[in-house]
Amino acid sequence: MLKAVLLDDEKMGSDLLQKKLALQPRINVVKVFNDPMVALKEIDDIDFDILFLDVEMPNLNGFKFLETLG
């Protein structure tokens, strides 16, 4: 089973994606973030396989977020 993390600044978007992923038996959502700055602080402590990432977010877009991680 794949452990997934979701990051979307819009709660409605992350809620919808989480509901859709719940229908997939091979994916388990372990954490949902709606603030990229909070995600940056906490993501290193999470064991996950895949990140579903919004590209257009205020303060830190998805590409900058990935650069900061790596």
N, C-alpha and C positions, 0 to 999 in steps of 0.2 A: 504494500500500500504506500502510495506517495503522500508525504506530509507537506501540506501547502501553507504558505503565508500569503495574505492578500494585503495590498496597499493601494488605497484609493481615497483621495481627499473628500470624495462625496459619499456620505454614508449610504445613500440610496443605491449607489452603484456597487459598493462592497456588499451590501445586504443581498442584492439581486444575484451577484456572482456567487456568493456563499450558498444561496438556495439552489442555484443551478448545479454547483459542484457537489452538493449533498446528494444529488441524484446519481452521481458517479461512484460506484462501489470501490473503485481503486484510488480515490482521492479523499484524504481527510484534512480538513482545514484546521490547523492547529493555532493560528493567530490571525486576527484582522486588525490592521492599522488604518486610521483615517487621518493621521498626521505624519508626514515624512520625517519630521524632526524627532518625534517620539520613536518612530520605527528605527531610526539610526542609532538611538541610544540602547534599544532593547534587542535588536535583531541578532546580535552576536550570541546572545544567550539562548536562542531558540534552535532546536534541531529540526531542520526542514529540508525538503528535496527540491521544491519548486516555489518560485515567487511569481505571483500574478501582480503586475505593477502597472499603475496608471502612469501615462507619460506626461500629461499636462496637469501639474499641481502647482499651487502657489508656493513661494519661498524656495522650493527645491523640486525641479522637474524630475521625471523618472530617469533620464539619462544621467543627470548630475548625481542622483541618488546612487546609481550603480557605480559611477566613478568613485564616489566616496567610500563605498563598500570595498572596492577592489584595490 
